[in-house]
Amino acid sequence: MPAQSRRSPSRPTRSQRRAGAAPAARTYSVPTSSRVATAVPRRSFAAEPPPIDHRLEFGFIRKDLIRILFWAALIIIVMIVLSFVF
């Protein structure tokens, strides 16, 4: 049993290509449009959100950091004073 060819049936064989019997190029007709193409946006765009005031959003974090700094400084000062006392 001979091996099957992997050649596509739509492609011409080598002898057909040499003979110039290649099929004509495919042409497609462009459909005519009856209406005029107007660019109408189909999307609706939402308004931009107002800017965020970060002072109000993160004010509590600033308060907490100031408290931590205060307690850290107080502990260091107490350790220094205690090192001179004892």
Summary of the structure (lengths in Angstrom):
residues: 86
radius of gyration: 41.4
end to end distance: 105.8
largest distance: 112.1
contacts: 81
relative contact order: 0.04
helix: 43%
strand: 0%
